[in-house]
Amino acid sequence: MKISCAFGPSPTTPADVKLAEDLGYDGAWIYDSPAVYLDPWMTLALAASLTERIDLGVGMLTPALRHPLVTASAMATAYDLAPGRIVVGVGAGASSRWLLDEKPMRWSEIGDYLAALKALLRGEVTEWNGHVLQMAHPTGWAPQRPLDIPILVGAEGPRGLAVARRYGDGVSTFVQTAPQEFDWIMRLVFGTQLDAGEDPHSDRVHAAVGPIAGLGYHAAYAWSGRDAVLGLPNGESWLAAVEAVPERQRHLAVHAGHGVVVNDIDEATVPREVAVAGTWVGSADEIRAHISELADVGVTEVTYQPGGPDLARELETFAALSREFQSM
């Protein structure tokens, strides 16, 4: 099993990735959501300059934000900086699109995008949106094609999994029972190891996992509307706070701090126990048990997103407790 980590790119992320390499992590993923994070490709390039071994990936990349030839060129640039260490994840872009007040992409569109992207990486002439494309970089201006860069598809339902089967090298899923047909199955996880005697509802724990509790409310509201939120703990109060924001700007308030900072609405309305119940908060042995459960259902890569102001502490504790799984 691979043990990786993930970051919403910030000014500290290149150094955080270097620390992850020093701690023994196998890979580092960098998110693509320009409304709340810095640019993933520039961040990856800086991380590549600081590291020698760790795999580096942008994921989940949002195709709607990037022309396939732009992505192919970025992948080539990254490959030239860190040959053999680059991976890419592609998804429908739910959260990054919500932050732009737009809907996620259709899977048919993602399939077309991946078909064009993979053809470009092979050095072929291809077509996308009615236009003929090719990586036409002269010799010496880019790595020689074909470029062998693994692509992970972030998919849950049948349409997404069909795209993953056709165009992906693996799948990232939140479904507990992993699709066994894939050799590469990644799960993103959140949590924090408690100190001896630490209250799981402490301010430190809240800073580390509190942003994740809000994601459930953000996603329920964006996917299914207000009625879905009413079924969540204190959902009525959350809705009242959200609906006090003018509708045209409401998405900015709903998704503020997405996944990395507890925003003002979530701080005031989302009970702390929601985050503790929905993430891996516990002792080292309890978190090891969670990893073991994922291994049992076929997960081949566990990717941990550290949270809170002390990312070094989170990376260090998770690296120590998960090390025994890396030889599985």
VOGU-3710 file (C-alpha; in Angstrom, 3 decimals, decimal comma):
1> mkiscafgps> 0,000/0,000/0,000  1,139/3,530/-0,807  0,772/6,212/1,856  0,416/9,671/0,356  -0,635/13,130/1,501  -2,671/15,943/-0,065  -2,661/19,718/0,139  -4,723/22,682/-0,898  -1,756/24,578/-2,382  -0,570/27,522/-0,298
11> pttpadvkla> 2,768/29,334/0,023  3,988/26,643/2,458  3,047/23,633/0,337  6,413/23,083/-1,427  8,137/22,899/1,975  5,327/20,694/3,307  5,890/18,280/0,409  9,614/18,242/1,170  8,822/17,355/4,783  6,471/14,615/3,569
21> edlgydgawi> 9,292/13,135/1,491  11,634/13,256/4,492  8,982/11,478/6,581  8,683/8,657/4,059  5,424/9,431/2,275  5,184/7,816/-1,158  3,298/10,617/-2,871  1,896/14,126/-2,530  -1,263/15,358/-4,244  -1,954/19,053/-4,886
31> ydspavyldp> -5,546/20,216/-5,312  -6,909/22,227/-8,224  -9,434/24,828/-7,023  -8,321/28,332/-8,028  -10,971/30,216/-6,064  -9,467/29,126/-2,733  -5,988/27,698/-3,450  -2,874/28,791/-5,316  -1,968/27,326/-8,697  -1,278/23,572/-8,477
41> wmtlalaasl> 1,194/23,322/-11,344  3,400/26,151/-10,119  3,263/24,646/-6,636  4,181/21,219/-8,010  7,134/22,695/-9,878  8,456/24,297/-6,700  7,966/21,031/-4,828  9,800/19,146/-7,567  12,804/21,426/-7,128  12,962/20,560/-3,418
51> teridlgvgm> 12,444/16,791/-3,655  14,098/13,758/-5,201  11,922/10,700/-4,586  8,290/11,418/-3,735  5,613/11,124/-6,445  3,934/14,435/-7,270  0,411/14,824/-8,564  -2,170/17,449/-9,385  -5,518/16,050/-8,370  -8,270/16,257/-8,828
61> ltpalrhplv> -7,633/18,412/-11,857  -10,759/20,137/-13,194  -10,951/19,791/-16,999  -13,439/22,657/-17,360  -10,771/25,053/-16,100  -8,019/23,913/-18,470  -7,845/23,253/-22,215  -6,434/19,735/-22,809  -3,417/21,090/-24,643  -2,701/23,436/-21,726
71> tasamatayd> -2,879/20,426/-19,395  -0,683/18,300/-21,675  1,953/21,038/-21,753  1,797/21,421/-17,967  2,186/17,662/-17,546  5,173/17,679/-19,902  6,766/20,509/-17,945  6,270/18,638/-14,678  7,614/15,417/-16,210  10,737/17,244/-17,352
81> lapgrivvgv> 11,284/18,496/-13,782  10,618/15,157/-12,096  10,691/12,311/-14,651  8,978/9,181/-13,453  7,429/10,949/-10,452  4,419/12,701/-11,993  0,826/11,503/-11,677  -2,421/13,306/-12,444  -5,951/12,941/-11,107  -8,961/14,096/-13,128
91> gagassrwll> -12,512/14,505/-11,886  -15,807/16,243/-12,568  -14,701/19,275/-10,578  -17,633/19,427/-8,186  -16,089/21,569/-5,454  -13,942/23,722/-7,720  -16,935/24,386/-9,979  -19,247/25,142/-7,042  -16,833/27,858/-5,985  -17,377/29,429/-9,411
101> dekpmrwsei> -21,172/29,061/-9,056  -21,153/26,417/-11,796  -22,177/22,764/-11,954  -19,768/19,813/-12,223  -18,941/18,556/-15,703  -20,793/15,713/-17,392  -18,919/12,425/-17,558  -19,303/12,339/-21,330  -17,384/15,630/-21,456  -14,672/14,245/-19,176
111> gdylaalkal> -14,342/11,172/-21,373  -13,843/13,349/-24,453  -11,310/15,442/-22,557  -9,311/12,424/-21,411  -9,364/10,889/-24,889  -7,848/14,076/-26,307  -5,392/14,484/-23,440  -4,040/10,947/-23,699  -3,694/11,267/-27,493  -1,753/14,500/-27,041
121> lrgevtewng> 0,586/12,842/-24,541  1,215/10,085/-27,084  2,248/12,744/-29,595  -0,725/12,118/-31,860  -2,866/14,513/-33,833  -6,281/14,539/-32,178  -9,517/16,506/-32,120  -11,333/18,263/-29,304  -14,385/20,515/-29,533  -14,154/20,414/-33,324
131> hvlqmahptg> -10,525/21,559/-33,480  -7,425/19,602/-34,529  -4,683/19,571/-31,879  -1,171/18,226/-31,378  1,730/18,786/-29,022  3,842/20,477/-31,696  6,815/21,311/-29,469  10,027/21,147/-31,522  12,817/18,798/-30,483  14,452/20,105/-27,327
141> wapqrpldip> 11,471/22,231/-26,310  9,651/19,498/-24,391  10,211/15,883/-23,393  9,851/13,497/-26,292  6,426/11,972/-26,789  4,929/9,569/-25,888  4,805/10,655/-22,250  3,939/7,903/-19,796  2,122/9,751/-16,999  -0,454/7,746/-15,007
151> ilvgaegprg> -3,936/9,247/-14,790  -6,263/8,600/-11,846  -9,976/9,244/-12,363  -12,044/10,499/-9,442  -15,301/8,591/-9,845  -18,142/7,168/-7,754  -21,120/6,158/-9,894  -21,430/3,969/-12,986  -20,791/6,731/-15,532  -17,607/7,861/-13,805
161> lavarrygdg> -16,352/4,320/-13,349  -16,992/3,626/-17,045  -14,784/6,596/-17,938  -12,144/5,367/-15,496  -12,158/1,913/-17,091  -11,707/3,339/-20,565  -9,222/6,140/-19,986  -7,775/5,867/-16,483  -4,940/3,945/-14,905  -6,830/3,830/-11,607
171> vstfvqtapq> -9,695/5,305/-9,644  -10,125/7,537/-6,613  -13,328/6,852/-4,726  -14,978/7,545/-1,379  -17,022/4,358/-1,616  -15,970/1,967/1,140  -16,159/-1,102/-1,113  -13,512/-0,381/-3,712  -14,058/-1,548/-7,320  -11,733/-4,554/-7,382
181> efdwimrlvf> -11,151/-4,447/-11,144  -8,701/-1,546/-10,765  -5,073/-2,131/-9,798  -4,764/1,422/-8,465  -7,447/2,510/-5,998  -6,892/5,661/-3,980  -8,867/6,870/-0,967  -8,592/10,382/0,459  -8,874/10,430/4,260  -9,014/13,070/7,002
191> gtqldagedp> -8,307/12,934/10,710  -5,882/13,564/13,517  -4,199/11,431/16,153  -5,216/12,402/19,669  -2,622/13,139/22,299  -2,891/11,102/25,496  -5,993/12,262/27,368  -6,919/14,834/24,711  -10,575/15,817/24,343  -11,678/14,938/20,773
201> hsdrvhaavg> -13,656/18,196/20,740  -10,654/20,352/21,681  -9,719/23,490/19,761  -6,692/21,711/18,251  -8,779/18,845/16,929  -11,423/21,275/15,666  -8,794/23,214/13,708  -7,486/19,982/12,199  -10,762/18,350/11,131  -13,439/21,044/11,507
211> piaglgyhaa> -13,141/22,162/7,867  -14,157/18,669/6,768  -17,456/18,795/8,674  -18,477/21,815/6,645  -17,905/19,946/3,387  -20,912/17,725/4,083  -23,157/20,781/4,381  -21,603/22,487/1,356  -22,033/19,375/-0,799  -25,582/18,640/0,381
221> yawsgrdavl> -26,651/22,204/-0,388  -24,939/22,305/-3,789  -26,067/18,848/-4,904  -29,555/18,582/-3,471  -30,644/21,975/-2,138  -31,937/23,195/1,186  -34,090/20,156/2,018  -30,994/17,944/2,135  -29,367/20,264/4,667  -32,410/20,175/6,949
231> glpngeswla> -31,596/16,549/7,690  -28,125/17,418/8,995  -27,350/18,334/12,628  -28,390/21,956/13,240  -29,111/22,200/9,519  -31,879/24,748/10,009  -29,492/27,214/11,659  -26,894/26,624/8,927  -29,498/27,333/6,266  -30,671/30,496/8,006
241> aveavperqr> -27,101/31,835/8,045  -26,522/30,904/4,413  -29,791/32,323/3,181  -29,063/35,624/4,888  -26,389/36,115/2,199  -27,676/37,598/-1,083  -28,336/34,736/-3,502  -26,019/36,047/-6,222  -23,036/35,851/-3,833  -24,215/32,968/-1,684
251> hlavhaghgv> -21,845/30,380/-3,162  -18,903/32,479/-1,981  -20,101/32,221/1,622  -21,111/28,553/1,424  -17,758/27,324/0,093  -15,413/29,779/1,822  -12,308/28,088/3,230  -13,224/24,911/1,371  -11,733/21,927/3,168  -8,878/23,780/4,862
261> vvndideatv> -10,360/26,491/7,102  -13,580/26,549/9,151  -15,543/29,431/7,662  -17,675/31,788/9,742  -21,009/30,122/8,958  -19,722/26,633/9,723  -18,023/27,828/12,898  -21,278/29,250/14,203  -23,626/26,442/13,196  -21,953/23,065/12,530
271> prevavagtw> -21,575/21,056/15,758  -18,019/19,951/16,480  -19,058/16,345/16,931  -19,974/16,181/13,222  -16,320/16,445/12,221  -15,178/13,967/14,861  -17,773/11,424/13,760  -16,958/11,811/10,067  -13,157/11,708/10,198  -10,418/9,590/11,693
281> vgsadeirah> -10,032/11,151/15,126  -8,549/8,763/17,653  -5,493/6,970/18,922  -2,771/5,635/16,643  -4,193/2,136/17,023  -7,692/3,298/16,102  -6,440/5,036/12,969  -4,370/1,982/12,036  -7,567/-0,052/12,229  -9,183/2,297/9,707
291> iseladvgvt> -6,248/1,880/7,311  -6,410/-1,873/7,721  -10,109/-1,821/6,779  -9,283/0,011/3,558  -6,533/-2,482/2,759  -9,032/-5,309/3,258  -11,373/-3,886/0,593  -8,607/-3,432/-1,965  -7,466/0,167/-1,532  -3,875/0,468/-2,785
301> evtyqpggpd> -3,175/4,098/-1,863  -4,324/5,957/1,231  -3,953/9,719/0,857  -4,070/11,754/4,037  -4,979/15,440/4,069  -3,446/17,090/7,139  -5,360/19,996/8,609  -5,021/22,883/11,023  -2,173/25,334/11,656  0,425/22,657/12,528
311> lareletfaa> 0,690/20,568/9,366  4,105/19,263/10,423  2,589/17,673/13,538  -0,175/16,050/11,486  2,193/14,748/8,811  4,598/13,364/11,410  1,979/11,512/13,447  0,242/9,989/10,423  3,557/8,931/8,864  4,560/7,165/12,069
321> lsrefqsm> 1,296/5,262/12,560  0,925/4,257/8,903  4,477/3,147/8,175  3,769/-0,542/8,770  1,257/-0,558/5,872  3,727/0,645/3,263  5,272/-2,817/2,916  1,900/-4,542/2,404
//
